[in-house]
Amino acid sequence: MGLFDGFRGDEDPQATSIHSAIKAELDKHEWNYEESEGREEGQEGTYFYMRNELENDAPVTVVIAIREHADADGFIKIKIYDIAYLPEDGDRAALLTKINEWNAGFRYVKFCLDRDQDVVADIDLPLDLHKGVFRPENVMSMMALGMHIVENVFDDLMELCVRGHKSRPQES
């Protein structure tokens, strides 16, 4: 079974019911989550928000964003937030070097430093690969893979960052 097992987006996003399939999978595992719909970067999407814990009991926020489009170029994005942030006196160059090393070493999970200097893990799953059936359990597997990779880099990350998230004032 492949990750998408040949899923292709449909011209009618309701016909694919990706949202319903992921919701059912989360419910099947009895995971607590919140869902919302919104617009980001001019695109509408559905979002599932949940809190998970790494094996070391450090809590993180996981967001599954679903964007379906009539032209079948939609995607599912899994983001892991609240991993760590770079303090104002932190070594940004050293952290970016480490992030680049990790990104070169991992195929599906990529790390970035956002505008608040938070380290974020990001997984993009395109929906237009093939014709077939959507497999929501594989989205859960990719979320688990992301969590596992965060756990693998966590100790190195903590040498450069601190836990959690700290909002920074936005520049005008």
N, C-alpha and C positions, 0 to 999 in steps of 0.2 A: 504494500500500500504506500503510495507516495504521499507527500505532505498535503497536497490538494486533491489527490486522486482524480485529477482531470477536471476540477471545477472550472467553470467559466461563468462570468457574470451574465446576467440576462438583461434583455432590453427593459423588462419590467422588474425593478428592484424588489417589489413585493413578491414576485414569483419565486425568487431565490430564497427568500426568508432567512438570510444570513443572520440577521438580528435575532430572530426567533430560535434558530438553531444554537447560537452561542448562549442565549439566555437559558434554554433548556439544558445545555451542558453544564452551565454554572449551577443551575438548580439541582441537577442530578447529583452533583458533588456537595450540595448544601453549602456553597460558598456565599458569604455575605457580600453584597455589592449594591451600588446605586447605579442607576442608568439615567441618561439624559440625552437630549438631542440639542444640537447647536450648530453654529457656523464658525468655521475657523478658516482663515485665508480665503474667504469667499466661497467655501464649499460646505454643504450640509453634511452632517454625520451623526451617527449614534455612538454614544460613549458608555462604557461600563467602567466604573471606578471601584477598586477594592484595596483593602490593606492586606498585605501578606507579611510573613516574617521569614527572614533568612534563617539558616540553621543555627546561627549564633544569637537568635532571638531579636535581631535588629529589625524593626518594622520598616517596610517600604510601601509606597503607593504604586499600584499597577493600574494602568489605563489601557483598555482595549478600545480602539477607535475604528469604526466601520464606515467606509465611504464607498457607496455604490453609485455608479453612473450609468445612464442610459447607453453610453457608448462602450460599456464593459471595461473601462480602464480603472475600476475601483481598486481599493486595497483595504487591508486590515493592518493597523499599526498597533503594536504593543509597546508601551513605554513604561519604564520602571523609574520612578521618581523617589526623592527623599533618601537617596543612597548616601550621599555625602555632599559637602560643599567646600569650596576653596575659600578659606578665610582671607580677609583683605591683606594680611601680611604673608599669605601663602606663596609658594614658588609656582607661579602659573606656567612658566616654561617647562619645568620638570613634570608637572601634571600633564601638559599637552603632549610631551614626549611619550609619557607612559600611555596615555590614551591612544596615540598613534600606534604604539607597539601592540596594544590589545586589539585595536581595529584590524591590524595586519594579520593577527593570529586567529581571529574569530570570523567565521564566514557569515553567519546570520545576525549576530548581535553586534551592534556598533555603539560605542560610547561617544558622548559629546559633552561639552561644557556650555551650558546655556547662558543667557544674558545675566542671570542672577548668580552666576558662577556655581551652579549646581551641576553635579555629574549625573547624567541621564543615560540609561541604557535604552536602545531603540531597535525594534525589529519591524521590518516592513514585509508584508506578505501580499503580493499582487493577486488579484482575483481573475485575471484574464489569461491564464496559462493554457487551458485546454477545455474541452467540453467534458462534462461529467457531473459528479455529485460532490457537493460541499461536505467536508468532514470536520465538524466543529471540534472533535476530540483532538485533532491535530493542531488547532489553534491553542488548546490548553497545553499540549506538549511543547509548543514553541514558547509559551509563557514559562513553563517549567525549565526549559533550556536556558532562557534568559536569567531566571533566578539562580540557576546553578552557576552560570558564568559570573554573575555578580558576586556570588559566594567565593568563587575561585580567585577573583582579583581583590576581594575586600581588604585583606591584610595589607597588600601593597598600596591600595587606595588610602587607607587610614594613616599611612606614613606621610601622605601629602595633604590630606583633607581632614575635616571634622564631620561628625555625623549630622544627619538631618538636613534641614533647609533653613536658610535665613534670607528673607526678602531684602533686597537692596533698593535704595531709592532710585527711581528711574530718572535718567537724564532728560532734560527738556530740549 
